[in-house]
Amino acid sequence: MKEAELVSELSARLGWEKKDVEATLTTFGIVIGEKLSNNDTISLHGLGQFESKKKAERISVNPTNGKRYLIPPKLVLAFKPVVPLKTYLKTLDSHE
């Protein structure tokens, strides 16, 4: 689903103007980004938990030339869905 489709769906379900939905989603994204960059954990009831994890620096080797590269540390986003959502998604896989 693309952002425009999400905005249209939320607009229809909530009875809001599309510009209000877009502003809400933009603000939501900014708040989530700020909190994750501060290493906070965000839990959304019925959806799951977002957290940022720090990956340590490491050495990688290019297999074609054997050259070694230092990969710097970085923050990565981790998402852990709630159990009912995981169960629901597993039932969808079994129907295909």
Contact map, one row per residue, 1 for C-alpha under 8 A:
111011000000000000000000000000000000000000000000000000000000000000000000000000000000000000000000
111111000000000000000000000000000000000000000000000000000000000000000000000000000000000000000000
111111100000000000000000000000000000000000000000000000000000000000000000000000000000000000000000
011111110000000000000000000000000000000000000000000000000000000000000000000000000000000000000000
111111111000000000000000000000000000000000000000000000000000000000000000000000000000000000000000
111111111100000000000000000000000000000000000000000000000000000000000000000000000000000000000000
001111111110000001001100000000000000000000000000000000000000000000000000000000000000000000000000
000111111111000001000000000000000000000000000000000000000000000000000000000000000000000000000000
000011111111100000000000000000000000000000000000000000000000000000000000000000000000000000000000
000001111111111100001000000000000000000000000000000000000000000000000000000000000000000000000000
000000111111111111001000000000000000000000000000000000000000000000000000000000000000000000000000
000000011111111100000000000000000000000000000000000000000000000000000000000000000000000000000000
000000001111111000000000000000000000000000000000000000000000000000000000000000000000000000000000
000000000111111100000000000000000000000000000000000000000000000000000000000000000000000000000000
000000000111111110000000000000000000000000000000000000000000000000000000000000000000000000000000
000000000111011111011000000000000000000000000000000000000000000000000000000000000000000000000000
000000000010001111111000000000000000000000000000000000000000000000000000000000000000000000000000
000000110010000111111100000000000000000000000000000000000000000000000000000000000000000000000000
000000000000000011111110000000000000000000000000000000000000000000000000000000000000000000000000
000000000000000111111111000000000000000000000000000000000000000000000000000000000000000000000000
000000100110000111111111100000000000000000000000000000000000000000000000000000000000000000000000
000000100000000001111111110000000000000000000000000000000000000000000000000000000000000000000000
000000000000000000111111111000000000000000000000000000000000000000000000000000000000000000000000
000000000000000000011111111100000000000000000000000000000000000000000000000000000000000000000000
000000000000000000001111111110000000000000000000000000000000000000000000000000000000000000000000
000000000000000000000111111111000000000000000000000000000000000000000000000000000000000000000000
000000000000000000000011111111100000000000000000000000000000000000000000000000000000000000000000
000000000000000000000001111111110000000000000000000000000000000000000000000000000000000000000000
000000000000000000000000111111111000000000000000000000000000000000000000000000000000000000000000
000000000000000000000000011111111100000000000000000000000000000000000000000000000000000000000000
000000000000000000000000001111111110000000000000000000000000000000000000000000000000000000000000
000000000000000000000000000111111111000001000000000000000000000000000000000000000000000000000000
000000000000000000000000000011111111100000000000000000000000000000000000000000000000000000000000
000000000000000000000000000001111111110000000000000000000000000000000000000000000000000000000000
000000000000000000000000000000111111111111000000000000000000000000000000000000000000000000000000
000000000000000000000000000000011111111111000000011100000000000000000000000000000000000000000000
000000000000000000000000000000001111111100000000000100000000000000000000000000000000000000000000
000000000000000000000000000000000111111100000000000000000000000000000000000000000000000000000000
000000000000000000000000000000000011111110000000001110000000000000000000000000000000000000000000
000000000000000000000000000000000011111111000000001100000000000000000000000000000000000000000000
000000000000000000000000000000000011001111100000111100000000000000000000000000000000000000000000
000000000000000000000000000000010011000111110000111000000000000000000000000000000000000000000000
000000000000000000000000000000000000000011111011110000000000000000000000000000000000000000000000
000000000000000000000000000000000000000001111111100000000000000000000000000000000000000000000000
000000000000000000000000000000000000000000111111000000000000000000000000000000000000000000000000
000000000000000000000000000000000000000000011111000000000000000000000000000000000101100000000000
000000000000000000000000000000000000000000111111100000000000000000000000000000001100100000000000
000000000000000000000000000000000000000000111111110000000000000000000000000000111100000000000000
000000000000000000000000000000000000000011110011111000000000000000000000000000111100000000000000
000000000000000000000000000000000001000011100001111100000000000000000000000011110000000000000000
000000000000000000000000000000000001001111000000111110000000000000000000000011100000000000000000
000000000000000000000000000000000001101110000000011111000000000000000000001111000000000000000000
000000000000000000000000000000000000001000000000001111100000000000000000001111000000000000000000
000000000000000000000000000000000000000000000000000111110000000000000000111100000000000000000000
000000000000000000000000000000000000000000000000000011111000000000000000111100000000000000000000
000000000000000000000000000000000000000000000000000001111100000000000001110000000000000000000000
000000000000000000000000000000000000000000000000000000111110000000000111110000000000000000000000
000000000000000000000000000000000000000000000000000000011111000000000111100000000000000000000000
000000000000000000000000000000000000000000000000000000001111100000011110000000000000000000000000
000000000000000000000000000000000000000000000000000000000111110000011110000000000000000000000000
000000000000000000000000000000000000000000000000000000000011111001111000000000000000000000000000
000000000000000000000000000000000000000000000000000000000001111111111000000000000000000000000000
000000000000000000000000000000000000000000000000000000000000111111100000000000000000000000000000
000000000000000000000000000000000000000000000000000000000000011111000000000000000000000000000000
000000000000000000000000000000000000000000000000000000000000011111100000000000000000000000000000
000000000000000000000000000000000000000000000000000000000000111111110000000000000000000000000000
000000000000000000000000000000000000000000000000000000000000111011111000000000000000000000000000
000000000000000000000000000000000000000000000000000000000011110001111100000000000000000000000000
000000000000000000000000000000000000000000000000000000000011110000111110000000000000000000000000
000000000000000000000000000000000000000000000000000000001111000000011111000000000000000000000000
000000000000000000000000000000000000000000000000000000001111000000001111100000000000000000000000
000000000000000000000000000000000000000000000000000000011100000000000111110000000000000000000000
000000000000000000000000000000000000000000000000000001111100000000000011111000000000000000000000
000000000000000000000000000000000000000000000000000001111000000000000001111100000000000000000000
000000000000000000000000000000000000000000000000000111100000000000000000111110000000000000000000
000000000000000000000000000000000000000000000000000111100000000000000000011111000000000000000000
000000000000000000000000000000000000000000000000011110000000000000000000001111100000000000000000
000000000000000000000000000000000000000000000000011110000000000000000000000111110000000000000000
000000000000000000000000000000000000000000000001111000000000000000000000000011111000000000000000
000000000000000000000000000000000000000000000001110000000000000000000000000001111100000000000000
000000000000000000000000000000000000000000000011100000000000000000000000000000111110110000000000
000000000000000000000000000000000000000000000111100000000000000000000000000000011111110000000000
000000000000000000000000000000000000000000000000000000000000000000000000000000001111111000000000
000000000000000000000000000000000000000000000100000000000000000000000000000000000111111100000000
000000000000000000000000000000000000000000000110000000000000000000000000000000001111111110000000
000000000000000000000000000000000000000000000000000000000000000000000000000000001111111111000000
000000000000000000000000000000000000000000000000000000000000000000000000000000000011111111100000
000000000000000000000000000000000000000000000000000000000000000000000000000000000001111111110000
000000000000000000000000000000000000000000000000000000000000000000000000000000000000111111111000
000000000000000000000000000000000000000000000000000000000000000000000000000000000000011111111100
000000000000000000000000000000000000000000000000000000000000000000000000000000000000001111111110
000000000000000000000000000000000000000000000000000000000000000000000000000000000000000111111111
000000000000000000000000000000000000000000000000000000000000000000000000000000000000000011111111
000000000000000000000000000000000000000000000000000000000000000000000000000000000000000001111111
000000000000000000000000000000000000000000000000000000000000000000000000000000000000000000111111
000000000000000000000000000000000000000000000000000000000000000000000000000000000000000000011111
